[in-house]
Amino acid sequence: MGRLMRSVTMVGWGVAVVLGCALPEAGAQTLSYSKGQIVLPAYEGWEERADGSRWFVFGYMNRNWEEEVDVPIGPSNTFNLGADLGQPTHFLPRRNRFMFRVPVPKHFTDKDELIWTLTTQGQTMKAYGTLRVDYKMDDMIIASETGALGAGSSSPEVRANTPPVVTIQGAQQITVRVGQPIELVSVLKDDGIPRRRASGLAGAAVSNAGSRSDAAVVANANPNAPVRVNRAMAPPFRVTVGKNVGLHNAWFVYRGDGPVRFDPEQPTVWEDTRAGANSPWAPIWAPPDMPADGRVTVKATFAEPGTYTLRSRADDGALTGDDEITVTVIK
């Protein structure tokens, strides 16, 4: 018997509790798997923009560390107000927050629900989108949840941050053959906030020198550091995931169920916290240098025919912006 979680999203130390969705019992959440596990839809919250429009925001938790799961639009991947509301059909590993937005219907009140139903491995899970006031989000919440800030921390600089913008150059629909590389060009624009930090410690910078938590971080990073902290007994320095900040571009498959190879290899857009991973959430990772004109070029090669939606993401470490193209792959 599962239980319904409708309170907070917490991800720390490899255990995820996903907001707004039905979860298996807690004991099963303590294990890690490379494949064969379910994908849980997640309701992240709702936004109200300057123009007055309101948007539900969803993500998901793929409990696999390696397996990428495909679920086509239909009874196994649908909403109560329509089958296709822009949700993904290709699910990357682990936690993927704030992946897509759905406009709130004009007639909706805080009593109504937008329900995303997702069935994987024979198990059906649901995420419930509501307009309850405690689910309202803003950019600071997003930055904190993705790991760019320490829990509950902020500064005038990060509060002034605006999402980066990415524009894919060329046609929005492309046809290519299997095995034929295509060149993809993204142009990124950003306000330079948050400022890029030196690699070495993921997440919030060591900004409160001398505090117990930051001292613990330094001590664990450098055993010879002259810090009077018992490393074995020191509490974790943060309760959320940590993320290295700095503008970068990442392409990924949003829809489509065949292998796609990107050259160069792209940073993950999912929370890969393993040391050595090509991921903003991995220790020591640092974003690549950005060209002065913001133009980033990659090549994509498809192994199987089909229709694919590829997304290009601009990520400054705290906030993101997406653009996408559709690629039809023929033999």
Rosetta silent file (secondary structure, phi, psi, omega in degrees, C-alpha in Angstrom):
SEQUENCE: MGRLMRSVTMVGWGVAVVLGCALPEAGAQTLSYSKGQIVLPAYEGWEERADGSRWFVFGYMNRNWEEEVDVPIGPSNTFNLGADLGQPTHFLPRRNRFMFRVPVPKHFTDKDELIWTLTTQGQTMKAYGTLRVDYKMDDMIIASETGALGAGSSSPEVRANTPPVVTIQGAQQITVRVGQPIELVSVLKDDGIPRRRASGLAGAAVSNAGSRSDAAVVANANPNAPVRVNRAMAPPFRVTVGKNVGLHNAWFVYRGDGPVRFDPEQPTVWEDTRAGANSPWAPIWAPPDMPADGRVTVKATFAEPGTYTLRSRADDGALTGDDEITVTVIK
SCORE:     score description
SCORE:     0.000 S_00000001
   1 L     0.000  128.744  178.820    0.000    0.000    0.000 S_00000001
   2 L   -87.059  177.442  176.992    1.402    3.372   -0.982 S_00000001
   3 E  -135.883  153.323 -174.095    0.952    6.655    0.789 S_00000001
   4 E   -96.162  124.094  178.805    0.215   10.107   -0.560 S_00000001
   5 E  -104.151  123.884 -179.941    2.854   12.829   -0.136 S_00000001
   6 L  -138.473   35.072 -176.171    1.610   16.397   -0.423 S_00000001
   7 L  -116.647  -84.567 -174.324    3.974   18.422    1.728 S_00000001
   8 L  -128.596  160.727  172.230    7.580   19.196    0.816 S_00000001
   9 L   -99.204  126.070  177.793   10.255   18.063   -1.600 S_00000001
  10 E  -133.992  125.994  173.542   13.410   16.875    0.102 S_00000001
  11 E  -130.670  119.279 -179.804   16.393   15.336   -1.607 S_00000001
  12 E  -162.156  138.745  175.326   19.468   14.648    0.432 S_00000001
  13 L    56.541   36.502  171.549   22.019   11.914    0.889 S_00000001
  14 L    83.026    4.100 -179.946   20.586    9.796   -1.914 S_00000001
  15 E  -117.927  129.924 -177.083   17.001    9.576   -0.652 S_00000001
  16 E  -114.873  135.557  168.852   14.188   11.381   -2.437 S_00000001
  17 E  -117.812  116.098 -167.595   10.737   12.287   -1.199 S_00000001
  18 L   -96.927  130.439 -175.671    8.798   13.569   -4.181 S_00000001
  19 L   -68.665  135.088  167.785    6.278   16.357   -3.814 S_00000001
  20 L    70.066   29.310  178.037    2.671   15.847   -4.776 S_00000001
  21 E  -144.507  161.201  178.343    2.736   12.193   -5.814 S_00000001
  22 E   -79.889  130.624 -176.180    1.913    8.765   -4.452 S_00000001
  23 E  -116.613  149.841  167.852    4.999    6.956   -3.128 S_00000001
  24 L   -65.072  170.833 -179.513    5.763    3.377   -2.210 S_00000001
  25 L   -59.988  153.028 -169.649    6.464    2.746    1.444 S_00000001
  26 H   -59.314  -33.449 -176.641    9.563    4.488    2.832 S_00000001
  27 H   -58.004  -36.378 -179.003   11.635    1.315    3.250 S_00000001
  28 H   -71.418  -17.822 -176.385   11.857    0.815   -0.498 S_00000001
  29 H   -79.696   -9.834 -175.318   13.191    4.349   -0.954 S_00000001
  30 H   -87.111   -4.297 -178.052   16.477    3.620    0.828 S_00000001
  31 L  -102.250  152.950  177.100   17.857    1.363   -1.937 S_00000001
  32 L  -112.552  143.321 -177.682   19.585    2.390   -5.166 S_00000001
  33 E  -135.762  147.749  175.027   19.041    0.658   -8.494 S_00000001
  34 L   -87.421  -28.518 -178.805   20.573    0.927  -11.942 S_00000001
  35 L  -159.238  171.052  173.661   17.457   -0.313  -13.766 S_00000001
  36 L    85.447    3.343 -176.957   14.066   -1.928  -13.438 S_00000001
  37 L  -103.645  170.751 -175.060   12.466    0.675  -11.168 S_00000001
  38 L   -83.700  167.458  170.968    9.489    2.960  -11.580 S_00000001
  39 E  -112.926  130.471 -178.931    9.237    6.627  -12.528 S_00000001
  40 E  -107.532  123.099  173.535    7.250    8.857  -10.184 S_00000001
  41 E   -69.447  150.991 -177.462    5.601   12.033  -11.502 S_00000001
  42 E  -136.836  131.182  171.072    6.065   15.058   -9.248 S_00000001
  43 E   -91.407  119.151 -175.820    4.101   18.263   -8.834 S_00000001
  44 E   -87.988  -33.622 -177.359    6.613   21.003   -8.000 S_00000001
  45 E   148.298 -171.318  179.000    4.243   23.924   -7.478 S_00000001
  46 E  -130.381  152.103 -177.067    2.638   26.768   -9.403 S_00000001
  47 E  -119.444  150.343  170.906    3.897   30.118  -10.682 S_00000001
  48 E  -123.381  120.983 -175.819    2.253   33.453  -11.360 S_00000001
  49 L   -90.288  171.499 -176.222    3.996   35.609  -13.944 S_00000001
  50 L   -60.860  -29.125 -179.772    4.086   39.374  -14.293 S_00000001
  51 L   -82.227    2.572  178.514    1.379   39.248  -16.987 S_00000001
  52 L    92.036   -8.441  179.378   -0.979   37.507  -14.560 S_00000001
  53 L   -72.178  149.236 -179.361   -0.766   34.073  -16.190 S_00000001
  54 E  -121.956  145.021 -173.126   -0.471   31.066  -13.915 S_00000001
  55 E  -138.398  132.070  168.551    1.390   27.836  -14.595 S_00000001
  56 E   -80.510  142.054 -178.495    1.552   24.413  -12.997 S_00000001
  57 E  -122.121  128.957 -177.643    5.111   23.059  -12.845 S_00000001
  58 E  -125.276  156.751  172.037    5.913   19.347  -12.930 S_00000001
  59 E  -146.071 -158.214  178.621    8.983   17.138  -12.763 S_00000001
  60 E  -161.781  166.576  174.484    9.674   13.512  -11.965 S_00000001
  61 E  -126.617  108.786  172.027   11.823   11.008  -10.094 S_00000001
  62 E   -89.578  115.290 -172.473   13.165    8.067  -12.109 S_00000001
  63 L   -73.775   -1.502  177.170   14.378    5.682   -9.412 S_00000001
  64 E   -90.245  144.520  175.585   16.995    4.219  -11.770 S_00000001
  65 L   -86.349  -20.458 -177.150   20.565    5.510  -11.864 S_00000001
  66 L  -125.897  -40.568 -173.710   21.162    4.353  -15.455 S_00000001
  67 L   -69.945  130.044  173.811   17.973    3.238  -17.200 S_00000001
  68 L  -101.916  123.745 -169.175   16.172    5.859  -19.264 S_00000001
  69 E  -102.265  138.035  178.126   12.489    5.000  -19.469 S_00000001
  70 E  -114.561  128.010  178.003   10.166    5.717  -22.412 S_00000001
  71 L  -135.291  107.676 -177.732    6.399    6.079  -21.950 S_00000001
  72 L   -66.634  160.059  174.688    4.417    7.337  -24.986 S_00000001
  73 L   -61.609  132.428 -177.520    1.529    9.748  -24.692 S_00000001
  74 E   155.343 -160.945 -176.051   -1.602    7.731  -23.934 S_00000001
  75 L   -57.178  -26.516 -178.887   -3.272    5.937  -21.024 S_00000001
  76 L   -89.746   -5.027 -178.889    0.117    5.329  -19.353 S_00000001
  77 E  -152.697   85.532 -168.947    1.212    8.973  -19.650 S_00000001
  78 E  -151.348  168.440  175.184   -1.735   11.325  -19.525 S_00000001
  79 E  -118.443  158.536  177.841   -3.558   14.110  -17.694 S_00000001
  80 L   -70.743  -16.619  179.822   -7.133   14.275  -16.488 S_00000001
  81 L  -109.735   17.212  179.515   -7.679   17.356  -18.694 S_00000001
  82 E   149.520  145.260 -175.860   -6.081   15.993  -21.870 S_00000001
  83 L   -67.567  -44.031 -173.039   -3.667   13.301  -22.972 S_00000001
  84 L  -117.275  104.582  175.794   -0.878   15.599  -24.199 S_00000001
  85 L  -116.492   26.130  175.585   -0.104   18.701  -22.145 S_00000001
  86 L    91.513   10.467 -178.935    3.559   18.851  -23.111 S_00000001
  87 L   -71.836  158.312  177.601    4.895   16.246  -20.681 S_00000001
  88 L   -70.651  157.950  168.435    8.032   14.229  -21.506 S_00000001
  89 L  -116.447  -11.419  177.023    7.902   10.726  -22.924 S_00000001
  90 E  -113.425  118.398 -172.298   11.622   10.059  -22.370 S_00000001
  91 E  -108.305  114.239  179.539   12.530    9.961  -18.687 S_00000001
  92 L   -72.545  164.652 -178.771   16.141   10.549  -17.716 S_00000001
  93 L   -63.209  153.835  168.627   17.626    8.941  -14.599 S_00000001
  94 E    57.909 -152.399 -170.357   16.936   10.130  -11.058 S_00000001
  95 E   -80.874  127.893  176.216   15.468   13.465   -9.990 S_00000001
  96 E  -129.065  104.764 -175.182   14.473   15.933  -12.704 S_00000001
  97 E   -92.667  153.404  169.323   12.873   19.069  -11.277 S_00000001
  98 E    50.677   48.802 -173.650   10.837   21.796  -13.005 S_00000001
  99 E   -83.242  -31.536  179.724   10.820   19.957  -16.351 S_00000001
 100 E  -155.892  159.374 -176.078    7.661   21.379  -17.907 S_00000001
 101 E  -124.072  142.943  179.363    4.874   23.867  -17.330 S_00000001
 102 E  -125.014  126.882  178.990    1.141   23.637  -18.024 S_00000001
 103 E   -62.226  137.102  178.570   -1.058   26.759  -18.139 S_00000001
 104 L   -72.726  126.701  176.322   -3.626   26.827  -15.350 S_00000001
 105 L   -57.172  143.279 -174.549   -7.162   26.709  -16.803 S_00000001
 106 L   -59.377  -30.935 -175.951   -8.955   30.003  -16.299 S_00000001
 107 L   -84.267   -3.295 -173.950  -11.784   28.397  -14.310 S_00000001
 108 L   -68.596  139.232  170.869   -9.461   26.672  -11.824 S_00000001
 109 L  -120.144 -179.748  179.550   -9.746   27.412   -8.106 S_00000001
 110 L   -72.384    0.348  175.811   -7.748   26.024   -5.187 S_00000001
 111 L   -93.886  -13.280 -176.501  -10.331   23.228   -5.008 S_00000001
 112 L   -91.949  160.264 -179.630   -9.488   21.880   -8.480 S_00000001
 113 L  -135.087  136.720  168.503   -6.707   19.456   -9.409 S_00000001
 114 E  -102.379  118.582 -169.917   -4.660   18.831  -12.528 S_00000001
 115 E  -113.224  120.923  174.891   -3.633   15.173  -12.296 S_00000001
 116 E   -97.499  122.096  179.877   -0.688   13.637  -14.164 S_00000001
 117 E  -108.276  129.044 -177.842   -0.932    9.841  -14.375 S_00000001
 118 E  -136.165  125.979  179.808    2.186    7.830  -15.204 S_00000001
 119 E  -115.747  121.872  176.541    2.427    4.030  -15.384 S_00000001
 120 E  -139.793  145.991  179.597    5.817    2.284  -15.394 S_00000001
 121 L    51.692   33.730  177.874    6.802   -1.265  -14.442 S_00000001
 122 L    75.855    5.468 -179.916    3.107   -2.052  -14.020 S_00000001
 123 E  -114.944  133.424 -179.497    2.646    0.568  -11.305 S_00000001
 124 E  -103.142  125.721  178.340    0.504    3.656  -11.720 S_00000001
 125 E  -121.620  152.593 -178.226    1.494    6.862   -9.924 S_00000001
 126 E  -131.419  142.707  172.160   -0.235   10.240   -9.915 S_00000001
 127 E  -115.239  134.718 -171.808    0.904   13.814   -9.299 S_00000001
 128 E  -112.166  110.123  177.380   -1.729   16.303   -8.159 S_00000001
 129 E   -90.088  124.824  178.723   -1.400   19.935   -9.238 S_00000001
 130 L  -133.785  166.251  178.027   -3.359   22.426   -7.138 S_00000001
 131 L   -99.812   22.629  176.131   -3.446   26.175   -6.577 S_00000001
 132 L   -58.061  142.755 -172.231   -3.101   25.922   -2.830 S_00000001
 133 H   -62.423  -29.762 -178.053   -1.176   28.912   -1.557 S_00000001
 134 H   -76.221   -4.746  175.272    1.556   26.776    0.034 S_00000001
 135 H   -99.660    0.576 -178.671    2.481   25.413   -3.413 S_00000001
 136 E   -70.808  134.928 -175.764    3.159   28.835   -4.935 S_00000001
 137 L  -117.378  163.412  167.666    6.743   29.149   -6.201 S_00000001
 138 L  -143.649 -177.603 -176.166    9.118   31.865   -7.300 S_00000001
 139 H   -62.825  -31.415  179.578   12.660   31.961   -8.676 S_00000001
 140 H   -67.105  -38.431  177.215   14.183   31.863   -5.201 S_00000001
 141 H   -65.038  -43.234  179.179   12.392   28.618   -4.404 S_00000001
 142 H   -61.241  -46.309 -179.492   13.560   27.125   -7.701 S_00000001
 143 H   -61.389  -39.105  179.411   17.166   28.173   -7.061 S_00000001
 144 H   -69.196  -44.506 -177.612   17.056   26.706   -3.573 S_00000001
 145 H   -66.413  -33.206 -179.954   15.434   23.430   -4.646 S_00000001
 146 H   -80.379   -9.119  173.364   17.927   22.861   -7.466 S_00000001
 147 L   101.277    8.201  179.270   20.805   23.300   -5.031 S_00000001
 148 L   -77.693  -18.753 -179.342   22.257   26.686   -5.997 S_00000001
 149 L  -124.362  154.659  168.043   21.498   28.062   -2.531 S_00000001
 150 L   -70.392  156.906 -178.259   21.744   26.709    0.937 S_00000001
 151 L   -57.486  122.831  176.353   18.396   25.928    2.495 S_00000001
 152 L    76.939    7.019 -177.549   16.692   29.189    3.432 S_00000001
 153 L  -103.147  157.276  176.475   19.575   31.405    2.287 S_00000001
 154 L  -163.241  177.471  176.251   19.627   34.257   -0.218 S_00000001
 155 L  -156.472  162.574  176.472   21.396   37.487   -1.091 S_00000001
 156 H   -56.780  -34.455 -179.690   20.597   40.640   -3.058 S_00000001
 157 H   -63.691  -51.606 -176.424   22.646   39.218   -5.926 S_00000001
 158 H   -70.420  -28.816  177.453   20.739   35.962   -6.273 S_00000001
 159 H   -68.886  -22.081  178.824   17.390   37.699   -5.768 S_00000001
 160 L   -87.004   -5.882 -176.284   18.209   39.842   -8.816 S_00000001
 161 L   -64.412  139.556  172.517   18.918   36.801  -10.989 S_00000001
 162 L  -119.182  151.480 -177.492   16.794   36.278  -14.097 S_00000001
 163 L   -62.510  142.613  173.566   16.585   33.011  -16.051 S_00000001
 164 L   -67.668  160.014 -179.600   18.995   32.610  -18.958 S_00000001
 165 E  -119.982  134.389  176.862   17.549   32.519  -22.465 S_00000001
 166 E  -124.624  137.788  177.944   18.482   29.979  -25.143 S_00000001
 167 E  -128.786  125.107  176.870   17.555   30.115  -28.813 S_00000001
 168 E   -83.238  126.518 -179.701   18.202   27.237  -31.221 S_00000001
 169 L   -79.101  147.278  176.138   19.427   28.521  -34.570 S_00000001
 170 L    91.320 -165.091 -175.699   17.930   27.254  -37.826 S_00000001
 171 L   -66.960  148.072  177.996   14.803   25.230  -38.575 S_00000001
 172 L   -87.958   -9.707  175.434   12.622   23.972  -35.748 S_00000001
 173 E  -132.619  126.779 -174.183   11.879   20.744  -37.641 S_00000001
 174 E  -130.520  144.707  172.925   14.670   18.687  -39.209 S_00000001
 175 E  -118.502  129.028  179.904   14.799   15.397  -41.116 S_00000001
 176 E  -138.395  170.808  177.330   17.969   13.289  -41.033 S_00000001
 177 E  -101.251  156.548  175.792   19.020    9.704  -41.631 S_00000001
 178 L   -55.986  132.077  178.253   20.097    7.145  -39.066 S_00000001
 179 L    81.900   -3.808 -179.566   23.800    7.564  -38.360 S_00000001
 180 L   -92.227  113.187 -179.493   23.982   10.972  -40.043 S_00000001
 181 L   -67.348  142.057  173.228   25.364   13.598  -37.625 S_00000001
 182 E  -120.630  144.811  178.860   23.569   16.933  -37.527 S_00000001
 183 E   -92.624  131.213 -179.391   25.018   20.168  -36.205 S_00000001
 184 E  -120.304  131.105 -176.984   22.959   21.985  -33.602 S_00000001
 185 E  -121.536  125.286  175.772   23.652   25.570  -32.602 S_00000001
 186 E  -113.537  143.038  173.771   22.336   27.250  -29.464 S_00000001
 187 E  -116.261  120.647 -176.558   22.738   30.916  -28.574 S_00000001
 188 E  -106.705  139.760  173.793   22.701   31.665  -24.844 S_00000001
 189 E  -130.909  137.729 -176.618   22.099   35.007  -23.162 S_00000001
 190 L  -151.367  163.378 -179.179   22.381   35.600  -19.436 S_00000001
 191 L   -91.617    2.170  178.966   22.762   38.352  -16.857 S_00000001
 192 L    80.083    8.446  179.195   25.903   36.848  -15.334 S_00000001
 193 L  -117.105  135.852   -5.096   24.155   35.992  -12.062 S_00000001
 194 L   -73.606  155.489 -179.819   25.049   33.973  -10.075 S_00000001
 195 L   -67.599  140.983  178.940   28.741   34.506  -10.619 S_00000001
 196 L   -61.599  134.861  179.714   30.707   31.453  -11.588 S_00000001
 197 L  -108.593  157.562  175.796   32.552   29.945   -8.642 S_00000001
 198 L   -64.487  146.036 -179.696   35.717   27.929   -8.557 S_00000001
 199 L   -71.692  165.062  175.973   35.124   24.190   -8.658 S_00000001
 200 L   134.116  -39.199  177.857   35.687   21.980   -5.657 S_00000001
 201 L  -131.526  118.010 -179.697   32.577   22.275   -3.515 S_00000001
 202 L   -71.409  151.204  173.010   29.158   21.755   -5.017 S_00000001
 203 L    87.427 -152.571 -174.251   26.297   24.021   -4.050 S_00000001
 204 L   -60.445  141.435  178.955   26.366   27.190   -2.019 S_00000001
 205 L   -65.854  157.294  176.424   29.737   28.888   -1.706 S_00000001
 206 L   -75.700   83.047 -169.984   31.549   28.848    1.614 S_00000001
 207 L   -98.808  -18.851 -179.579   30.257   32.313    2.346 S_00000001
 208 L  -108.592   68.894 -175.373   29.958   32.285    6.142 S_00000001
 209 L   -54.536  134.095  177.582   33.564   31.629    7.066 S_00000001
 210 L    95.152  -13.001  177.494   33.953   30.317   10.563 S_00000001
 211 L   -72.138  157.554 -177.246   30.446   28.919   10.916 S_00000001
 212 H   -59.759  -43.745 -175.902   30.153   25.339   12.089 S_00000001
 213 H   -67.037  -45.688 -178.685   28.614   24.118    8.826 S_00000001
 214 H   -68.982  -35.321  175.926   31.154   25.795    6.533 S_00000001
 215 H   -61.677  -38.307  178.727   34.025   24.708    8.740 S_00000001
 216 H   -64.759  -37.842  178.101   32.792   21.156    8.395 S_00000001
 217 H   -62.025  -49.729 -178.621   32.791   21.495    4.620 S_00000001
 218 H   -62.044  -41.202 -178.863   36.356   22.751    4.520 S_00000001
 219 H   -64.290  -40.593  179.128   37.516   20.085    6.944 S_00000001
 220 H   -70.984  -31.444  179.350   35.980   17.308    4.908 S_00000001
 221 H   -75.785  -32.601 -177.995   37.405   18.721    1.674 S_00000001
 222 L  -136.136  100.037 -176.635   40.903   19.124    3.152 S_00000001
 223 L   -59.136  -20.569 -178.464   41.796   16.840    6.077 S_00000001
 224 L   -92.171    1.797 -178.623   44.812   19.048    6.863 S_00000001
 225 L   -64.841  136.647 -178.434   42.793   22.226    7.178 S_00000001
 226 L   -78.306   68.459 -179.044   43.338   23.954   10.557 S_00000001
 227 L  -121.215  131.681 -176.876   39.686   23.792   11.572 S_00000001
 228 L   -86.507   72.257  179.742   38.575   22.750   15.029 S_00000001
 229 L  -135.922  133.370  172.714   35.781   20.438   13.953 S_00000001
 230 L   -77.968  104.366 -173.095   35.338   16.741   14.630 S_00000001
 231 L   -61.544  -33.954 -178.234   34.706   15.630   11.046 S_00000001
 232 L   -68.994  -28.824 -175.277   33.101   12.355   12.098 S_00000001
 233 L  -102.005   -9.647 -176.476   30.565   14.120   14.307 S_00000001
 234 L   -66.894  138.739  179.005   29.926   17.254   12.248 S_00000001
 235 L   -72.674  161.858  174.474   26.386   17.473   10.839 S_00000001
 236 L   -55.404  144.569 -175.894   25.784   17.705    7.086 S_00000001
 237 L   -82.883   -7.641  176.112   26.459   21.216    5.859 S_00000001
 238 L  -156.753  153.501 -179.050   23.224   21.330    3.846 S_00000001
 239 L  -103.703   -3.224  175.957   19.953   19.451    3.680 S_00000001
 240 L  -111.233  171.316  173.260   19.378   19.949   -0.038 S_00000001
 241 L   -63.397  154.596  176.153   21.382   18.845   -3.052 S_00000001
 242 L  -107.370  144.492 -176.428   24.389   21.029   -3.881 S_00000001
 243 L  -137.861  131.626  173.768   24.972   22.458   -7.354 S_00000001
 244 L   -75.734  135.033 -175.532   27.956   24.183   -8.927 S_00000001
 245 L  -102.011  161.345 -178.086   26.862   27.402  -10.607 S_00000001
 246 L   138.546  134.912 -174.907   27.963   28.984  -13.872 S_00000001
 247 L   -63.389  132.325  174.747   26.289   29.368  -17.259 S_00000001
 248 E  -154.109  167.606 -178.981   26.396   26.314  -19.488 S_00000001
 249 E  -115.831  142.974  178.061   24.422   24.584  -22.231 S_00000001
 250 E  -145.088  124.601  173.841   23.058   21.028  -22.172 S_00000001
 251 E   -94.837  144.766  176.063   21.155   19.121  -24.863 S_00000001
 252 E  -154.743  161.955  178.843   18.950   16.168  -23.947 S_00000001
 253 E   -84.518  123.834  178.708   16.195   13.958  -25.356 S_00000001
 254 E   -99.909  -38.755  173.472   12.761   15.068  -24.178 S_00000001
 255 E  -139.044  143.689 -178.280   10.697   12.797  -26.410 S_00000001
 256 L   124.013  138.993 -169.991   11.810    9.824  -28.513 S_00000001
 257 L  -117.391   27.941  174.254   12.853    6.300  -27.617 S_00000001
 258 L  -117.620  158.425  179.728   16.070    5.643  -29.546 S_00000001
 259 L   -64.046  137.578  176.092   19.705    6.231  -28.548 S_00000001
 260 E  -128.152  128.653  178.946   21.066    9.695  -29.357 S_00000001
 261 E  -106.881  127.343  177.272   24.761   10.514  -29.126 S_00000001
 262 E  -105.453  137.672  178.943   25.834   14.112  -28.517 S_00000001
 263 E  -130.714  115.161    3.992   29.331   15.288  -29.359 S_00000001
 264 L   -73.766  166.697  176.545   30.763   16.651  -27.166 S_00000001
 265 L   -56.897  137.822 -175.461   29.189   14.780  -24.283 S_00000001
 266 L   -95.017  144.392  172.083   26.610   16.986  -22.591 S_00000001
 267 L   -59.315  147.250  179.485   26.368   17.805  -18.894 S_00000001
 268 L   -71.999  148.158  172.254   23.453   16.026  -17.287 S_00000001
 269 L   -99.866    0.933  175.273   20.255   17.915  -16.584 S_00000001
 270 L  -106.656  159.797 -169.216   19.382   15.367  -13.907 S_00000001
 271 L   -78.838   79.543  176.458   20.840   15.344  -10.414 S_00000001
 272 L   -90.547  102.257 -174.355   23.850   13.090  -10.821 S_00000001
 273 L   -93.902    5.900 -176.750   25.680   13.601   -7.539 S_00000001
 274 L   -73.966  139.219  179.037   28.357   10.948   -8.110 S_00000001
 275 L   -60.415  134.272  179.450   31.960   12.096   -7.932 S_00000001
 276 L    88.956   -6.365  179.936   33.478   12.425  -11.391 S_00000001
 277 L   -72.927  151.730  175.104   30.134   12.704  -13.185 S_00000001
 278 L   -83.336   72.680 -169.906   29.652   15.278  -15.937 S_00000001
 279 L  -148.608  137.025  175.939   27.033   16.973  -13.829 S_00000001
 280 L   -60.679  -18.361 -179.264   26.587   20.348  -12.088 S_00000001
 281 L   -92.050   -1.267 -178.197   25.606   18.373   -8.975 S_00000001
 282 L   -90.002  142.852  176.427   28.858   16.380   -8.905 S_00000001
 283 L   -58.000  142.430  174.552   31.773   17.386   -6.684 S_00000001
 284 L    77.913  -16.521 -178.384   34.589   19.242   -8.464 S_00000001
 285 L   -59.796  143.767  175.238   32.559   19.753  -11.678 S_00000001
 286 L  -137.026  143.005 -179.689   32.955   23.165  -13.313 S_00000001
 287 L   -66.746  146.464  177.054   31.067   24.604  -16.286 S_00000001
 288 L   -67.315  158.345  177.090   32.975   24.831  -19.571 S_00000001
 289 L   -64.686  136.502  179.646   34.099   28.239  -20.775 S_00000001
 290 L   -91.432  138.682  173.524   31.396   30.009  -22.747 S_00000001
 291 L   -61.012  151.212 -177.251   32.160   31.618  -26.134 S_00000001
 292 L   -60.809  -33.337 -178.645   32.001   35.410  -26.100 S_00000001
 293 L   -88.686    0.960  177.910   29.075   35.414  -28.550 S_00000001
 294 L    75.836    7.099 -177.989   27.159   32.791  -26.572 S_00000001
 295 E   -89.280  125.223  179.978   27.054   30.368  -29.510 S_00000001
 296 E  -122.920  128.947 -176.396   27.470   26.722  -28.554 S_00000001
 297 E  -115.595  133.663  173.508   27.663   23.987  -31.195 S_00000001
 298 E  -133.848  164.754  173.171   27.099   20.256  -30.737 S_00000001
 299 E  -117.593  140.662  178.559   26.530   17.317  -33.070 S_00000001
 300 E  -122.123  136.311  178.900   23.757   14.759  -32.595 S_00000001
 301 E  -128.878  133.066 -174.706   23.670   11.294  -34.149 S_00000001
 302 E  -107.321  137.120 -177.099   20.631    8.999  -34.042 S_00000001
 303 L   -94.934  -18.352 -176.510   20.822    5.207  -33.942 S_00000001
 304 L  -138.525  147.970  176.339   17.175    4.423  -34.708 S_00000001
 305 L   -67.802  159.657  179.675   14.424    5.949  -36.864 S_00000001
 306 E   148.247 -176.672  177.334   11.599    7.837  -35.207 S_00000001
 307 E  -110.910  127.762 -174.016   10.473   11.289  -34.167 S_00000001
 308 E  -123.964  141.142  166.952   12.487   13.009  -31.457 S_00000001
 309 E  -106.672  118.115  177.099   12.080   16.185  -29.448 S_00000001
 310 E  -105.918  137.859  177.180   15.461   17.527  -28.408 S_00000001
 311 E  -113.048  140.926  171.476   15.775   20.261  -25.823 S_00000001
 312 E  -109.392  125.544 -176.117   18.587   22.730  -25.421 S_00000001
 313 E  -115.075  129.008  168.229   18.884   24.052  -21.900 S_00000001
 314 E   -95.675  125.864 -174.242   20.617   27.194  -20.723 S_00000001
 315 E  -132.763  119.451  177.447   21.481   26.760  -17.052 S_00000001
 316 L   -94.980    6.820 -179.443   23.166   29.394  -14.886 S_00000001
 317 L   100.928  -26.371  179.869   23.214   27.011  -11.924 S_00000001
 318 L  -114.121  -44.429 -178.474   20.148   28.502  -10.268 S_00000001
 319 L  -127.570  160.479 -177.221   17.608   29.027  -13.059 S_00000001
 320 E  -133.524  161.155  171.471   17.145   27.541  -16.519 S_00000001
 321 E  -139.693  141.500 -175.960   15.667   28.331  -19.923 S_00000001
 322 E  -122.511  151.237  166.374   14.757   25.816  -22.650 S_00000001
 323 E  -139.604  158.778 -176.265   14.235   25.728  -26.385 S_00000001
 324 E  -145.777  157.951  174.047   13.483   22.654  -28.480 S_00000001
 325 E  -132.634  160.365  175.939   13.432   21.205  -31.975 S_00000001
 326 E  -109.433  129.055 -178.611   11.758   18.203  -33.580 S_00000001
 327 E  -120.510  122.438  174.278   13.919   15.760  -35.518 S_00000001
 328 E   -97.892  121.534 -175.899   12.463   13.107  -37.816 S_00000001
 329 E  -108.526  124.915 -179.494   14.956   10.284  -38.308 S_00000001
 330 E  -116.391  163.904 -179.704   14.592    7.996  -41.326 S_00000001
 331 L   -72.705    0.000    0.000   16.557    4.930  -42.438 S_00000001
